[in-house]
Amino acid sequence: TKEPIIGPADAFDATDWIEAFNSLQRLCLTHEECDEQRRRMGFWYYVVDDHLMKGCFYKNNVAYFGLGGTFEEMSSPSQGQKMRIWCGDVPTETIQPTMRPSARPT
């Protein structure tokens, strides 16, 4: 019989993964934060209005911020085609690639 392959994922249990994932997520509380985050994520269009879904979300390549609402409403799970945008989804720093040495430098 073959031994099971143990990889990096086996070093954490489910609780560790959930905590790590949640630490990367932060609720966008203002339309300014939402605007900044949607730009980082590459959304060109942005609408701020009194939507049924509150807080920062996107649908069909358009980002939205639903004004008003409680913390619970702004952090509610995605609804149908509307997907929640969390601040912190994309690194804020630009990552520079490292250059590998070349056998034939130019």
ChimeraX attribute file (.defattr): number of C-alpha atoms within 10 A of each C-alpha:
attribute: neighborCount
match mode: 1-to-1
recipient: residues
	/A:1	3
	/A:2	4
	/A:3	5
	/A:4	6
	/A:5	6
	/A:6	8
	/A:7	7
	/A:8	6
	/A:9	9
	/A:10	9
	/A:11	9
	/A:12	11
	/A:13	9
	/A:14	10
	/A:15	9
	/A:16	11
	/A:17	13
	/A:18	11
	/A:19	10
	/A:20	12
	/A:21	11
	/A:22	10
	/A:23	10
	/A:24	13
	/A:25	14
	/A:26	13
	/A:27	17
	/A:28	23
	/A:29	17
	/A:30	14
	/A:31	19
	/A:32	12
	/A:33	15
	/A:34	24
	/A:35	22
	/A:36	13
	/A:37	23
	/A:38	25
	/A:39	13
	/A:40	15
	/A:41	14
	/A:42	11
	/A:43	15
	/A:44	10
	/A:45	13
	/A:46	18
	/A:47	14
	/A:48	16
	/A:49	13
	/A:50	14
	/A:51	14
	/A:52	11
	/A:53	22
	/A:54	22
	/A:55	30
	/A:56	29
	/A:57	25
	/A:58	20
	/A:59	13
	/A:60	8
	/A:61	11
	/A:62	15
	/A:63	26
	/A:64	28
	/A:65	27
	/A:66	20
	/A:67	19
	/A:68	16
	/A:69	15
	/A:70	11
	/A:71	12
	/A:72	10
	/A:73	14
	/A:74	21
	/A:75	21
	/A:76	13
	/A:77	12
	/A:78	13
	/A:79	11
	/A:80	7
	/A:81	10
	/A:82	17
	/A:83	15
	/A:84	23
	/A:85	24
	/A:86	21
	/A:87	22
	/A:88	15
	/A:89	15
	/A:90	13
	/A:91	12
	/A:92	11
	/A:93	6
	/A:94	6
	/A:95	7
	/A:96	6
	/A:97	6
	/A:98	6
	/A:99	6
	/A:100	6
	/A:101	7
	/A:102	7
	/A:103	6
	/A:104	5
	/A:105	5
	/A:106	4
